[in-house]
Amino acid sequence: MKTAIDFMPLVLYLAAYIVADIYVATGVLVGAMALQILYWKVTLGIIGRLRWLNFALAAVFGGLTLAWNDPQYLVLRATALYGLVAAALVLVYGIAGRNLVQLALQSRIEAPDAAWKRSLYAYAGFFVALGVANFAIGHMASEAVWVAFDTIGVLVLIAGFMALHFFAMRRRYDAAAEATVGNQ
């Protein structure tokens, strides 16, 4: 159920784009995200910072898209989101010493701190690259190509990156564990 709620705005946005146009899809996206925020507030009582950030960016840049009749603001929304995620990863680590990648994944992957630090910078670099790719595709490709990238392509890239990261971390940890056992 949680996954369905998480993806609901994206699915409705894509469906509205296919059926109508980018402006109807923008309104649907912002409305669906508002309902999603309300749902999480009622059911869990809390809403994560990333969810608030994503909603705020969608509301502001979606509003600009509708007010100025210019879908390029949606391109900026996604680019800003990816850039802010990358900046948050690095800044939280630099200021507070908290590795958000490690905090999110350490229950599933065991690894030394040095590997987690490399992972943090890999994720930050990935989100910077995603923002650059989003901006480039949004300005050089057709609107339909950008919408496909923004909805489906980004999900595939994030899932692929996370899978590669997981397998790389497991391989490194397994190799280190085998070396430790072999030295005993």
C-alpha positions in Angstrom: 0.0 0.0 0.0 2.8 2.4 0.9 4.5 1.9 -2.5 1.1 2.6 -4.3 0.7 5.8 -2.3 4.3 6.8 -3.0 3.9 6.4 -6.8 0.3 7.7 -7.1 1.2 11.3 -8.0 3.7 10.1 -10.6 1.2 7.6 -12.2 -1.6 10.2 -12.3 0.8 12.8 -13.7 1.8 10.5 -16.6 -1.8 9.5 -17.2 -3.0 13.1 -17.3 -0.2 14.0 -19.7 -1.1 11.1 -22.0 -4.8 11.9 -21.9 -4.6 15.8 -21.9 -1.4 17.9 -21.9 1.4 19.1 -19.7 -0.7 21.8 -18.0 -3.5 19.4 -16.9 -0.8 17.0 -15.8 0.9 19.7 -13.7 -2.3 20.5 -11.9 -2.9 16.7 -11.3 0.6 16.3 -10.0 0.4 19.1 -7.5 -3.1 18.0 -6.4 -2.1 14.4 -6.1 1.0 15.4 -4.1 -1.2 17.5 -1.7 -3.5 14.5 -1.2 -0.5 12.3 -0.6 0.8 14.7 2.1 -2.6 14.7 3.7 -2.8 10.9 3.6 0.6 10.5 5.3 -0.3 13.1 7.9 -3.5 11.3 8.8 -2.2 7.8 8.7 1.3 8.2 10.1 1.2 11.6 11.7 4.5 12.6 10.2 5.8 13.6 6.8 9.4 13.2 5.9 11.6 16.2 4.8 12.2 14.9 1.3 8.4 14.5 0.8 7.8 18.1 2.0 10.6 19.3 -0.3 9.3 17.5 -3.3 5.8 18.8 -2.7 7.0 22.4 -2.1 9.1 22.3 -5.3 6.1 20.8 -7.3 3.7 23.5 -5.9 6.1 26.4 -6.6 7.4 25.3 -10.0 4.1 23.8 -11.0 2.4 27.1 -10.1 4.9 28.9 -12.2 4.4 26.5 -15.1 0.6 27.2 -15.0 0.9 30.9 -14.3 3.4 31.5 -17.1 2.2 28.8 -19.4 5.8 27.5 -19.6 6.6 23.8 -18.9 10.3 24.6 -18.5 9.6 25.4 -14.9 8.8 21.7 -14.4 12.2 20.9 -15.8 13.7 23.2 -13.3 11.7 21.6 -10.5 13.2 18.2 -11.1 16.7 19.6 -11.6 16.4 21.6 -8.4 15.2 18.5 -6.5 18.2 16.4 -7.6 20.6 19.1 -6.9 19.2 19.7 -3.4 19.4 16.0 -2.6 23.0 15.9 -3.7 23.8 19.0 -1.7 22.0 17.7 1.4 23.9 14.4 1.3 27.3 16.2 1.3 26.3 19.1 3.6 24.8 16.9 6.3 27.9 14.8 6.3 30.2 17.8 6.3 28.4 19.7 9.0 26.9 17.0 11.2 29.1 14.0 10.3 26.0 12.0 9.5 26.1 9.8 6.4 22.5 9.7 5.2 23.2 6.9 2.7 24.6 4.8 5.5 21.7 5.6 7.8 19.2 4.6 5.2 20.9 1.4 4.1 23.0 0.0 7.0 20.3 -2.3 8.2 20.5 -4.1 4.8 24.3 -3.8 4.1 27.2 -4.2 6.4 30.3 -2.3 5.4 33.2 -0.3 6.8 33.0 3.4 7.2 35.3 4.1 4.3 33.0 2.2 2.0 30.0 4.2 3.3 31.9 7.4 2.7 32.6 6.4 -0.9 28.9 5.5 -1.3 27.8 8.9 0.0 29.9 10.7 -2.6 28.7 8.2 -5.3 25.1 9.0 -4.5 25.8 12.7 -4.5 27.5 12.5 -7.8 24.7 10.4 -9.2 22.1 13.0 -8.2 24.2 15.8 -9.7 24.4 13.8 -13.0 20.7 13.1 -12.9 20.0 16.8 -12.5 22.3 17.7 -15.4 20.7 15.0 -17.6 17.3 16.2 -16.6 18.1 19.8 -17.5 19.8 18.7 -20.8 16.9 16.5 -21.9 14.4 19.1 -20.8 16.0 21.7 -23.0 17.1 19.6 -26.0 14.5 16.9 -26.4 10.8 17.1 -27.1 8.3 17.6 -24.2 7.1 14.0 -24.6 10.7 12.6 -24.4 11.3 14.7 -21.3 8.1 13.6 -19.6 9.0 10.0 -20.3 12.5 10.6 -18.8 11.1 12.5 -15.8 8.6 9.7 -15.0 9.9 6.4 -16.2 13.6 7.0 -17.0 14.5 8.5 -13.6 12.9 5.6 -11.8 14.8 3.1 -13.9 18.1 5.0 -13.4 17.6 5.3 -9.6 16.6 1.6 -9.3 19.6 0.6 -11.4 22.0 2.8 -9.5 20.7 1.4 -6.2 21.0 -2.2 -7.4 24.6 -1.6 -8.6 25.5 0.0 -5.3 24.0 -2.8 -3.3 25.8 -5.5 -5.3 29.1 -3.6 -5.2 28.8 -3.1 -1.4 27.9 -6.8 -0.9 30.8 -7.9 -3.1 33.3 -5.7 -1.2 32.0 -6.8 2.2 32.0 -10.5 1.2 35.6 -10.2 -0.1 36.7 -8.4 3.0 35.0 -11.0 5.2 36.7 -13.9 3.2 40.1 -12.3 3.6 39.6 -11.9 7.3 38.6 -15.6 7.7 41.5 -16.6 5.4 44.0 -14.8 7.6 42.9 -16.6 10.8 
